[in-house]
Amino acid sequence: MTKLMEWLFVLSVFLVTYVAIVTKQIQSGVFDNWMFEIKLAPLIFIILFGAYAAFTVLYRVFTFNDCPEAAEELQRQIKEARDDLTSRGFRFIEKSN
């Protein structure tokens, strides 16, 4: 099951339960006492999901690893490609910053 399918499954279970409670298809004294909070639940979950998403992105950005070996290899490959193109007659125009 993909992550999208997991999220859609959880969302559909929540929505079915939420709609059943709000439309009083499922009746209980607990639901009657907490109806205001139940009606706010989707908004609260959206805010919590946004906080989770922001935290996850920031955490992965801050813990991103540098790869100096890969950078050196890439620079070497760029130099080889430039040398190869120069040997085939290509002229590079250097940009001045």
C-alpha positions in Angstrom: 0.0 0.0 0.0 1.5 3.3 -1.0 1.7 6.3 1.4 -1.1 8.1 -0.6 -3.4 5.1 -0.2 -2.7 5.0 3.5 -3.5 8.7 3.9 -6.7 8.4 1.8 -7.8 5.4 3.8 -7.4 7.2 7.1 -9.0 10.3 5.7 -12.0 8.4 4.4 -12.5 6.5 7.8 -12.3 9.9 9.6 -14.8 11.6 7.3 -17.3 8.7 7.4 -17.2 8.7 11.2 -17.3 12.5 11.4 -20.3 12.8 9.1 -22.1 10.0 11.0 -21.6 11.8 14.3 -22.4 15.3 13.1 -25.6 14.1 11.3 -26.5 12.1 14.5 -26.5 8.7 12.8 -24.4 7.6 15.8 -26.0 8.9 19.0 -24.4 9.0 22.4 -24.4 11.4 25.3 -20.7 11.9 24.9 -21.1 13.1 21.4 -23.9 15.5 22.5 -21.7 17.0 25.2 -18.6 17.4 22.9 -20.4 18.4 19.7 -18.7 21.8 19.4 -15.2 20.2 19.7 -16.3 17.5 17.2 -17.3 20.1 14.7 -13.9 21.8 15.1 -12.0 18.6 14.6 -11.3 18.9 10.9 -9.9 22.4 11.3 -7.7 21.2 14.2 -6.5 18.2 12.2 -5.6 20.5 9.2 -3.6 22.7 11.5 -1.8 19.7 13.1 -1.1 18.2 9.6 0.4 21.5 8.5 2.6 21.6 11.6 3.7 18.0 11.0 4.5 18.7 7.4 6.5 21.9 8.2 8.4 20.1 11.0 9.2 17.1 8.7 10.5 19.4 5.9 12.6 21.5 8.2 14.0 18.5 10.0 15.1 16.9 6.7 16.6 20.1 5.4 18.6 20.6 8.6 19.8 17.0 8.7 20.7 16.9 5.0 24.2 15.4 4.6 26.9 17.0 2.4 28.8 14.7 0.1 32.2 16.2 -0.6 33.4 13.1 -2.5 30.4 13.4 -4.9 31.0 17.1 -5.4 34.7 16.4 -6.3 33.6 13.6 -8.7 31.1 15.9 -10.3 33.7 18.7 -10.8 36.1 16.1 -12.3 33.4 14.9 -14.7 32.6 18.5 -15.7 36.3 19.2 -16.4 36.6 16.0 -18.5 33.5 17.0 -20.5 34.8 20.5 -21.1 38.2 19.0 -22.2 36.5 16.6 -24.5 34.3 19.3 -26.1 37.3 21.6 -26.5 39.2 18.8 -28.2 36.3 18.5 -30.7 36.4 22.2 -31.5 33.8 23.6 -29.2 34.7 27.1 -27.8 33.4 28.1 -24.4 32.4 31.7 -23.8 33.3 32.6 -20.2 30.8 34.7 -18.4 32.0 37.5 -16.2 30.1 37.9 -12.9 
